[in-house]
């Protein structure tokens, strides 16, 4: 809602963001219908107002569930690698 309203002066213009996910590995087969998958991610954000580029990184831990036609995300855990954040972490960064 906040992103679509265009009322947040702090969020305009929107930062340019690039997300990269790699190294997806099946950690555990919990059952015929559930998979636990881990992967590495990085997020690069260009902040217009500061003319600066910042990067965050970490790991995803997903539990995927087979729904009959495709796997769907049942749960998702984000583990940050850089545990010192210089600002609040907003939803479009991760």
Protein Blocks (a to p, Z undefined) as FASTA:
>chain_A
ZZmnopamklpccdddddddehiacfbdfblkbccdddddddddddfklopacddddddd
dddddehjaccdfbdcdddfblcdfbdcdfklZZ
